[in-house]
Amino acid sequence: MPAIVIVGAQWGDEGKGKATDQLGSRVDLVVKFNGGNNAGHTVVIGAETYALHLLPSGILTPGVVPVIGNGVVVDLSVLFEELDTLDARGIDTSRLVVSANAHIIAPYNRVLDKTTERFLGSRRIGTTGRGIGPTYADKMNRLGLRVQDLFDEKILLQKVEGALELKNQILAKVYNRRAVDPAEVVDKLLSYTDRVRPMVADTSLLLERALDAGRTVLLEAGQATLLDVDHGTYPFVTSSSATAGGACTGSGIPPTRIDRVVAILKAYTTRVGEGPFPTELHDAIGERLRKSGWEYGTTTGRPRRCGWFDAVIGRYAARVNGVTDFVLTKLDVLTGLERVPVCVAYDVGGVRHDEMPMTQTDFHHATPIFEELPGWWEDISGARSLADLPASAQHYVHALEEMVGRRISVVGVGPGRDESLVLHDLL
Ligand code: IMP
């Protein structure tokens, strides 16, 4: 199995880190292809919990080569901090490879992210404040700084001056902030050069050679389908391509070499930040899901908005990603409910929608049409095969599979590395 893509099916935080980590020992390279340190993967190994933001989760598996692809935006100070933390915990990080074409999150873009959000007031996106949006905007505006620019001081200064020409006007005249000195930014960035240099490579070439040699490459998405800049709930999205198509543009691996697309689907739904969320619960049950699922942001610590499972979103994720397998996570969090409502379609102004409405306006006005499935009370965390689950939990899995139209290959029943049921092998 040469190339396999892992994406989030909902609004993120579905548990991609665990799925990637589980495959980790059977893959040779793990590539992060989009986003930056706005992501948050929590991986539990034995008694140790690792929260990764920028680094691919493959970094925790001995022998795997973790790759930061060209589609990623890199905050170098965060990269080094994360590496230092792992080094101090005895993890070997020396195999990390960083694309020469990845864009750098310049310090002024962190400032602009936070300042713009404040300025937007009630129209804010609820970003993570890490400079992600402004950095991708610079990339598309052809004002970005790439990792390779660290190796050419003259070009770096030219690019920083170019980017700051307009940004300084905006900072000073619109936001009433101090203008940024280009020389200071360049000095800061150059202080990272020596440490990053040995990690930098032409990662597209490296990946092609790895695939030609029969190695297995796992491409892991940051964020998720509904946060994708094209296919998500725009404008309440991140600024990168978080769907399976992004795996190709963000890594340099062509579509013809992708063999499998695995989407991670939580047994209920969560979202961080602003934007529409049809099945959101504003009551004690929502609070219960938040507490028992420990639904607090890995990156920002913000409480996540919680709601019931939404099959319309599951079907949509299957479609836009070309999903071959779903991994259903956190089924154990639903234990102890008399009945479990699942959204099967939306009602928009009296019209039933089985698929995602075409317009954002309709999606904002969508009210869920629920079907109630029977709940279960038994502790399921020890289950290791489908037959170990109570009948109604088995029924829940089968019903969801039917609704989303693709097979569910793995079911998560607890946070630990081995707390899963494998119905079909992912590799
Ligand atoms: P940004 O990615 O910081 O620009 O934030 C844009 C939107 O994406 C906000 O609603 C964030 O809360 C959301 N977001 C970004 N990264 C993640 C993630 O890893 N999980 C869930 N939501 C995220």
Residues whose N, C-alpha, C, O or C-beta is under 5 A from the ligand:
A	BS01	IMP	W11 G12 D13 N38 A39 G40 I125 G126 T127 T128 G129 R130 I132 G133 Q223 L227 V237 T238 S239 V272 G273 E274
